[in-house]
Amino acid sequence: MAEGDPQKRWYDVTLPLTPEMPVWPGDPPVRVEPLVEGDDENPFSILRLEMSTHTGTHVDAPRHLFPEGSGVDALPPHELIGPAYVVDARGVKALSPAVLAELEIPAKATRLLFHTDNEMLWKRDPHRFHTDFVALTPEGAQWLVGRGIRLVGIDYLSIARYGMEVPVHHHLLSAHVIIVEGLRLEHVPPGWYEMFCLPLKVHQGDGAPARVVLREL
Ligand SMILES: [Zn+2]
């Protein structure tokens, strides 16, 4: 991780893909198992990977909610890569407009990543799906759209509070705001970073797992 400019720190904020990782209720568990195990005759090993498009650290595309919406393969790289602001939102229960207005969100930010108390869920019981995670309310989603936010990320498996998935995703995806879910931000101090978020190019995918990396600016 220390490659490149030694003055700048890099943070890999991606969840590792493992069979034990929690998935959304009803989704199949992640399968990672040997397809070919190297031996004397054929030394190459190959794993078989099976998962939903919303596994671990992943991006939601408009097609997740709108059948004719753009797929994850059509999301512009220049929106997925660029300056992002990590917001310290620890200590709040939900990201409502009143809470968002109190957080220190720079006016020029167009990509926001929320570091919340969700970090405790990953520490406390990383293999269980928790429903009491911190996330956006529908009004909070509208607030971000009104602020001109183009990409929003959070440190649990949904940007929407549990049970409020449809209105929150509707507000964001209809405004073509890119959603990044399942980030690990506990070691990342609040502030500005260069964000690199590259979802797998699943043809017309409603979403896709992504490797997400932040570099200090
Ligand atoms: Zn998703």
Boltz pocket constraint, residues with backbone or C-beta under 6 A from the ligand:
constraints:
  - pocket:
      binder: B
      contacts: [[A, 53], [A, 54], [A, 58], [A, 59], [A, 60], [A, 157], [A, 181], [A, 207]]
      max_distance: 6.0
